């Protein structure tokens, strides 16, 4: 019976493990770029900006229209006066007369705005700026999605590594409890040490539960961000790649030595900054468009018209018209002044937004730069701390075994070792994520390799 139960659980675990879907970092980023709703909306909006550009160019061209008309009319009358040959009239009240008429006409015409105060040219420039700005914003959004997905994914790996540390700590404490129990049986230590170690085992087990919760929370955060079902059973990479290890091993920032150079590079590379500059240009185009209302407008119209009562003679009667119309605005009820004022305010706001963005970029570059420096130092210090803490714990264990040290000294040494390992893992992952964050802040994070 026990064999049967054991076999059942083995099969159950195998099926559960098999049903898990491995989700790599590259796959996660690819899913994010495909399923992000904000990105989908931005992609859809590009079509409208392209249509605006086409319409703006169309406003420079003449419009052409063709029209045709057919009309039939029938008239019925009863009675009336009818003319006689001698010049008189005769009344015939019972005579019914019927008459029918048909008419055909065809026409074509064009209208062309020759000058409107340069508003049409400014509209073309504005629509092109808006399109390019939207495309740059889309690229920046993709960078944001890639960076956020990378950050969320490494949170999972980090949480998994911390869980391993906590599980190893449980094993160490359980083994230490066994040793203390044996020594207690020999009368070498008191029951107080046994009870203290039992508490440490319980605390270590509680820490494992908390670490598992943190890992599951990190998984749910990523799955939610990807638009996937958080209840689906996914598995993730549980360790760093060789490229990550190489990055941590050299942790060299030779390309990031000069802060002012970083800022300059960022301003020339950031898609959102370039987009904001184009938005300002678009707002200035709006001022030009509004000021066009102060200038005269000149339009040309041409038309052709033909008519007849029979289709066969339709083009025997023809009319041609060519006209120029000059409209000089004298007073428009302050509407033009209002449009200019609103356009100027919009331009000033765009300029302020650009200035704020530049300041924000500088602040973020500086913060990321300093954080990266701190992460490098933390890596160096943490590696040394782990080696020292591990040796200290080993020495305290040996001294405790010889009776020259207390259990408290051993537990403190183990706590220091646990803290050192935790700090090292956090420092490693912080450095990796900060390395990606530097690329993101500089605007050089490559999203195309994930598409």
C-alpha positions as CSV (number, residue, x, y, z in Angstrom):
1,X,0.0,0.0,0.0
2,X,2.8,2.4,0.9
3,X,4.5,1.6,-2.4
4,X,1.3,2.4,-4.3
5,X,0.9,5.7,-2.5
6,X,4.5,6.6,-3.1
7,X,4.1,5.8,-6.8
8,X,1.0,8.0,-7.0
9,X,2.8,11.0,-5.5
10,X,5.8,10.5,-7.8
11,X,3.5,10.4,-10.9
12,X,1.6,13.5,-9.6
13,X,4.7,15.5,-9.1
14,X,6.0,14.4,-12.5
15,X,2.8,15.6,-14.2
16,X,2.8,18.9,-12.3
17,X,6.4,19.5,-13.2
18,X,5.7,18.6,-16.9
19,X,2.8,21.0,-17.0
20,X,4.9,24.0,-16.1
21,X,5.7,26.3,-19.0
22,X,9.3,27.6,-19.0
23,X,9.3,31.3,-19.7
24,X,12.7,32.7,-20.6
25,X,13.7,36.4,-20.3
26,X,13.6,36.8,-24.1
27,X,10.2,35.2,-24.4
28,X,8.9,37.4,-21.6
29,X,10.1,40.6,-23.3
30,X,8.6,39.4,-26.6
31,X,5.3,38.8,-25.0
32,X,5.3,42.2,-23.3
33,X,6.0,43.9,-26.6
34,X,3.1,42.0,-28.2
35,X,0.4,42.2,-25.4
36,X,1.0,45.6,-23.8
37,X,-2.3,47.5,-24.4
38,X,-0.7,50.9,-24.2
39,X,1.8,49.9,-26.9
40,X,-1.0,48.6,-29.0
41,X,-2.9,51.9,-28.8
42,X,0.3,53.8,-29.7
43,X,0.8,51.6,-32.7
44,X,-2.7,52.2,-33.8
45,X,-2.4,55.9,-33.4
46,X,0.5,56.0,-35.9
47,X,-2.0,55.3,-38.7
48,X,-4.0,58.4,-37.8
49,X,-0.8,60.6,-37.8
50,X,0.1,59.2,-41.2
51,X,-3.4,60.0,-42.5
52,X,-3.0,63.6,-41.1
53,X,0.2,64.0,-43.1
54,X,-1.5,62.8,-46.3
55,X,-4.4,65.2,-45.7
56,X,-2.1,68.1,-45.1
57,X,-0.3,67.5,-48.4
58,X,-3.8,67.2,-50.0
59,X,-4.7,70.7,-48.8
60,X,-2.0,72.1,-51.1
61,X,-3.7,70.5,-54.1
62,X,-6.9,71.7,-55.9
63,X,-10.1,69.9,-55.2
64,X,-12.0,68.4,-58.1
65,X,-15.7,67.6,-58.3
66,X,-18.0,66.3,-61.0
67,X,-21.8,66.5,-60.9
68,X,-24.6,65.3,-63.2
69,X,-28.3,65.9,-63.1
70,X,-31.3,64.5,-64.9
71,X,-34.8,65.9,-64.5
72,X,-38.2,64.9,-65.9
73,X,-41.4,66.9,-65.5
74,X,-44.9,66.2,-66.6
75,X,-47.8,68.8,-66.7
76,X,-51.5,67.9,-67.2
77,X,-54.2,70.6,-67.7
78,X,-57.9,70.4,-68.5
79,X,-59.7,73.2,-70.4
80,X,-58.4,76.6,-71.2
81,X,-58.1,79.2,-73.9
82,X,-56.7,78.0,-77.2
83,X,-55.6,80.5,-80.0
84,X,-57.4,80.7,-83.3
85,X,-56.0,81.4,-86.7
86,X,-57.7,84.8,-87.0
87,X,-56.1,85.9,-83.8
88,X,-58.9,85.1,-81.4
89,X,-59.2,82.5,-78.6
90,X,-61.7,79.8,-78.0
91,X,-62.6,78.2,-74.7
92,X,-62.6,74.4,-74.7
93,X,-63.4,73.3,-71.1
94,X,-63.3,69.5,-71.9
95,X,-59.9,69.4,-73.6
96,X,-57.1,67.8,-71.6
97,X,-53.5,68.8,-72.5
98,X,-50.3,66.9,-71.4
99,X,-46.8,68.2,-71.7
100,X,-43.5,66.5,-70.6
101,X,-40.0,68.0,-70.4
102,X,-36.6,66.3,-69.8
103,X,-33.4,68.0,-69.0
104,X,-29.8,66.8,-68.7
105,X,-26.8,68.6,-67.4
106,X,-23.2,67.7,-66.5
107,X,-20.6,69.9,-64.7
108,X,-17.1,69.7,-63.3
109,X,-15.3,72.2,-61.1
110,X,-12.1,72.8,-59.2
111,X,-11.1,74.9,-56.2
112,X,-7.6,75.7,-55.3
113,X,-6.3,77.7,-52.4
114,X,-3.3,79.6,-53.8
115,X,-2.4,81.5,-50.6
116,X,-3.8,81.4,-47.0
117,X,-1.1,83.2,-45.0
118,X,1.2,80.1,-45.2
119,X,-1.2,78.1,-43.0
120,X,-1.4,75.2,-45.3
121,X,2.4,74.9,-45.5
122,X,2.6,75.1,-41.7
123,X,0.0,72.4,-41.4
124,X,2.1,70.1,-43.5
125,X,5.1,70.7,-41.3
126,X,3.0,70.3,-38.1
127,X,1.6,67.0,-39.3
128,X,5.0,65.6,-40.2
129,X,6.4,66.7,-36.8
130,X,3.5,65.1,-35.0
131,X,4.0,61.8,-36.9
132,X,7.8,61.7,-36.2
133,X,7.1,62.7,-32.5
134,X,4.6,59.8,-32.2
135,X,7.0,57.3,-33.7
136,X,9.8,58.4,-31.3
137,X,7.4,58.1,-28.4
138,X,6.5,54.6,-29.5
139,X,10.2,53.7,-29.6
140,X,10.6,55.1,-26.1
141,X,7.6,53.1,-24.9
142,X,9.1,50.0,-26.2
143,X,12.3,50.7,-24.3
144,X,10.3,51.2,-21.1
145,X,8.4,48.0,-21.6
146,X,11.7,46.1,-22.2
147,X,13.4,47.6,-19.2
148,X,10.4,47.0,-16.9
149,X,10.1,43.4,-18.0
150,X,13.8,42.8,-17.5
151,X,13.6,44.3,-14.0
152,X,10.6,42.2,-13.1
153,X,12.2,39.0,-14.5
154,X,15.4,39.6,-12.5
155,X,13.3,40.2,-9.4
156,X,12.1,36.6,-9.8
157,X,15.6,35.2,-10.1
158,X,16.8,37.3,-7.2
159,X,13.9,36.0,-5.0
160,X,14.7,32.5,-6.1
161,X,18.4,32.9,-5.1
162,X,17.4,34.3,-1.7
163,X,15.1,31.4,-1.2
164,X,18.0,29.0,-1.8
165,X,20.0,30.8,0.9
166,X,17.1,30.6,3.3
167,X,16.7,26.8,2.6
168,X,20.4,26.3,3.1
169,X,20.1,28.1,6.4
170,X,17.4,25.7,7.5
171,X,19.6,22.8,6.7
172,X,22.5,24.3,8.6
173,X,20.3,25.0,11.6
174,X,18.8,21.5,11.6
175,X,22.2,20.0,11.4
176,X,23.4,22.2,14.2
177,X,20.4,21.2,16.3
178,X,21.3,17.5,15.8
179,X,24.9,18.3,17.0
180,X,23.6,20.1,20.0
181,X,21.2,17.3,20.9
182,X,24.0,14.8,20.8
183,X,26.2,17.0,22.9
184,X,23.3,17.5,25.3
185,X,23.0,13.8,25.7
186,X,26.6,13.6,26.6
187,X,26.2,16.4,29.1
188,X,28.4,18.8,27.2
189,X,25.8,21.5,26.8
190,X,22.6,22.5,28.6
191,X,19.0,22.2,27.5
192,X,19.0,26.0,27.1
193,X,21.3,25.6,24.0
194,X,18.9,23.0,22.6
195,X,15.9,25.3,23.1
196,X,17.7,28.2,21.6
197,X,18.7,26.2,18.5
198,X,15.1,24.9,18.1
199,X,13.9,28.5,18.0
200,X,16.6,29.3,15.4
201,X,15.3,26.3,13.3
202,X,11.7,27.6,13.6
203,X,12.8,31.1,12.6
204,X,14.7,29.7,9.6
205,X,11.7,27.8,8.5
206,X,9.6,30.9,8.8
207,X,12.1,32.8,6.7
208,X,11.8,30.1,4.0
209,X,8.0,30.6,4.0
210,X,8.4,34.3,3.7
211,X,11.0,33.9,0.9
212,X,8.6,31.6,-1.0
213,X,5.8,34.2,-0.7
214,X,8.2,36.9,-2.1
215,X,9.1,34.6,-5.0
216,X,5.4,33.9,-5.8
217,X,4.7,37.7,-5.6
218,X,7.5,38.5,-8.0
219,X,6.2,35.9,-10.4
220,X,2.6,37.3,-10.2
221,X,3.9,40.8,-10.8
222,X,5.7,39.7,-14.0
223,X,2.8,37.7,-15.3
224,X,0.4,40.5,-14.6
225,X,2.6,43.0,-16.4
226,X,2.8,40.6,-19.4
227,X,-1.0,40.2,-19.5
228,X,-0.8,36.5,-18.7
229,X,-2.9,34.6,-16.2
230,X,-1.2,34.8,-12.8
231,X,-2.7,31.4,-11.9
232,X,-1.0,29.7,-14.8
233,X,1.9,27.4,-13.9
234,X,5.1,29.0,-15.3
235,X,8.7,28.3,-14.5
236,X,11.5,30.8,-14.8
237,X,15.2,30.8,-15.0
238,X,16.5,30.1,-11.5
239,X,20.1,31.4,-12.0
240,X,22.1,34.0,-13.8
241,X,23.3,33.4,-17.3
242,X,27.0,33.3,-18.2
243,X,26.7,36.7,-19.7
244,X,25.4,38.0,-16.4
245,X,28.3,36.3,-14.5
246,X,30.8,37.9,-16.9
247,X,29.2,41.3,-16.3
248,X,29.4,40.9,-12.5
249,X,32.9,39.5,-12.8
250,X,34.4,42.5,-14.6
251,X,31.8,45.2,-13.3
252,X,33.7,47.8,-15.3
253,X,32.2,51.1,-16.2
254,X,34.8,52.4,-18.5
255,X,32.1,53.7,-20.8
256,X,30.4,55.6,-17.9
257,X,33.2,57.6,-16.4
258,X,32.2,61.2,-17.3
259,X,28.8,62.3,-15.9
260,X,28.5,65.3,-18.3
261,X,29.3,63.0,-21.2
262,X,26.5,60.7,-20.1
263,X,24.0,63.6,-20.0
264,X,25.1,64.8,-23.5
265,X,24.8,61.3,-24.9
266,X,21.4,60.9,-23.3
267,X,20.0,64.1,-24.7
268,X,21.1,63.1,-28.2
269,X,19.8,59.5,-27.9
270,X,16.7,59.7,-25.8
271,X,13.6,59.1,-28.0
272,X,11.3,60.9,-25.5
273,X,13.6,64.0,-25.6
274,X,13.7,64.1,-29.4
275,X,9.9,63.6,-29.4
276,X,9.4,66.5,-27.0
277,X,11.6,68.7,-29.3
278,X,9.4,67.8,-32.2
279,X,6.3,68.6,-30.1
280,X,7.6,72.0,-29.5
281,X,8.2,72.5,-33.3
282,X,4.6,71.3,-33.9
283,X,3.3,73.9,-31.4
284,X,5.3,76.6,-33.1
285,X,3.7,75.5,-36.4
286,X,0.4,76.0,-34.7
287,X,1.3,79.6,-34.0
288,X,2.0,80.1,-37.7
289,X,-1.3,78.4,-38.7
290,X,-3.2,80.7,-36.3
291,X,-1.4,83.8,-37.6
292,X,-2.5,82.9,-41.1
293,X,-5.9,84.3,-40.2
294,X,-4.4,87.8,-40.3
295,X,-3.4,87.6,-44.0
296,X,-5.5,87.8,-47.1
297,X,-6.4,84.5,-48.8
298,X,-6.4,83.9,-52.6
299,X,-8.4,81.1,-54.1
300,X,-8.9,79.9,-57.7
301,X,-12.0,78.2,-59.0
302,X,-12.7,76.7,-62.4
303,X,-15.9,75.1,-63.7
304,X,-17.4,73.6,-66.8
305,X,-21.2,73.1,-67.3
306,X,-23.3,71.7,-70.1
307,X,-27.0,71.1,-70.4
308,X,-29.6,69.9,-72.9
309,X,-33.1,68.4,-73.2
310,X,-31.7,65.3,-75.0
311,X,-28.6,63.2,-74.3
312,X,-27.5,63.3,-77.9
313,X,-27.1,67.1,-77.8
314,X,-25.8,67.3,-74.3
315,X,-22.4,68.8,-75.1
316,X,-23.7,71.4,-77.7
317,X,-24.3,73.9,-75.0
318,X,-21.2,74.6,-72.8
319,X,-20.4,77.1,-70.1
320,X,-16.8,77.8,-68.8
321,X,-15.9,79.8,-65.8
322,X,-12.5,80.8,-64.3
323,X,-12.4,82.9,-61.2
324,X,-10.0,84.3,-58.6
325,X,-11.2,85.3,-55.2
326,X,-9.3,87.5,-52.8
327,X,-10.5,87.6,-49.2
328,X,-9.0,90.3,-47.0
329,X,-9.8,89.9,-43.3
330,X,-10.7,93.2,-41.7
331,X,-12.3,92.2,-38.4
332,X,-13.1,88.7,-37.3
333,X,-14.5,89.4,-33.8
334,X,-11.2,88.7,-32.1
335,X,-11.4,85.1,-33.1
336,X,-8.0,85.1,-34.9
337,X,-6.4,86.9,-32.0
338,X,-7.8,84.2,-29.7
339,X,-6.4,81.4,-31.8
340,X,-3.0,83.0,-31.9
341,X,-3.0,83.5,-28.2
342,X,-4.0,79.9,-27.5
343,X,-1.3,78.6,-30.0
344,X,1.3,80.7,-28.3
345,X,0.3,79.4,-24.8
346,X,0.5,75.9,-26.2
347,X,4.0,76.6,-27.5
348,X,5.2,78.0,-24.2
349,X,3.8,75.0,-22.4
350,X,5.6,72.7,-24.8
351,X,8.8,74.6,-24.2
352,X,8.4,74.3,-20.4
353,X,7.7,70.5,-20.8
354,X,10.9,70.1,-22.8
355,X,12.9,72.0,-20.1
356,X,11.4,69.8,-17.3
357,X,12.2,66.7,-19.3
358,X,15.8,67.8,-19.7
359,X,16.1,68.4,-16.0
360,X,14.5,65.1,-15.2
361,X,16.9,63.3,-17.6
362,X,19.9,64.9,-15.9
363,X,18.6,64.0,-12.4
364,X,17.9,60.4,-13.4
365,X,21.3,60.0,-15.1
366,X,23.1,61.4,-12.1
367,X,21.1,59.1,-9.7
368,X,21.7,56.0,-11.9
369,X,25.3,56.9,-12.2
370,X,25.8,57.2,-8.5
371,X,23.7,54.0,-7.9
372,X,25.9,52.1,-10.3
373,X,29.1,53.3,-8.5
374,X,27.6,52.2,-5.2
375,X,26.6,48.8,-6.6
376,X,30.1,48.2,-7.8
377,X,31.5,49.0,-4.4
378,X,28.8,46.9,-2.8
379,X,29.8,44.0,-5.0
380,X,33.4,44.2,-4.0
381,X,32.6,44.5,-0.3
382,X,30.0,41.8,-0.3
383,X,32.3,39.2,-1.9
384,X,34.9,39.9,0.8
385,X,32.2,39.8,3.6
386,X,30.9,36.4,2.5
387,X,34.3,34.8,2.6
388,X,35.1,36.4,6.0
389,X,31.7,35.5,7.5
390,X,31.9,31.9,6.3
391,X,35.3,31.6,7.9
392,X,34.2,33.2,11.1
393,X,31.2,30.8,11.3
394,X,33.5,27.8,10.8
395,X,35.9,29.0,13.5
396,X,33.0,29.6,16.0
397,X,31.6,26.2,15.3
398,X,35.0,24.6,16.0
399,X,35.4,26.6,19.2
400,X,31.9,25.7,20.3
401,X,32.7,22.0,19.7
402,X,35.8,22.4,21.9
403,X,33.7,24.2,24.6
404,X,35.6,27.5,24.3
405,X,32.7,29.4,22.7
406,X,29.0,29.8,23.4
407,X,26.1,28.9,21.2
408,X,25.3,32.6,21.0
409,X,28.6,33.2,19.3
410,X,27.9,30.5,16.7
411,X,24.4,31.9,16.0
412,X,25.7,35.4,15.7
413,X,28.4,34.2,13.3
414,X,25.7,32.3,11.3
415,X,23.5,35.3,11.2
416,X,26.4,37.4,9.9
417,X,27.1,34.8,7.2
418,X,23.4,34.8,6.2
419,X,23.3,38.6,6.0
420,X,26.6,38.6,4.0
421,X,25.2,36.1,1.5
422,X,21.9,38.0,1.2
423,X,23.7,41.3,0.6
424,X,25.9,39.7,-2.1
425,X,22.9,38.3,-4.0
426,X,21.1,41.6,-3.8
427,X,24.3,43.5,-4.9
428,X,24.7,41.2,-7.9
429,X,21.1,41.7,-9.1
430,X,21.2,45.4,-8.3
431,X,24.3,45.7,-10.5
432,X,22.7,43.8,-13.4
433,X,19.5,45.8,-13.3
434,X,21.3,49.1,-12.9
435,X,23.5,48.2,-15.9
436,X,20.2,47.9,-18.0
437,X,18.9,51.0,-16.3
438,X,21.9,53.0,-17.5
439,X,21.2,51.9,-21.0
440,X,17.5,52.8,-20.5
441,X,18.4,56.3,-19.1
442,X,20.8,56.9,-22.0
443,X,18.2,55.9,-24.5
444,X,20.4,53.1,-26.0
445,X,18.5,50.1,-24.7
446,X,18.1,47.9,-27.8
447,X,14.5,46.7,-28.0
448,X,14.7,45.5,-31.6
449,X,16.4,42.2,-30.8
450,X,13.3,41.2,-28.8
451,X,10.7,42.0,-31.6
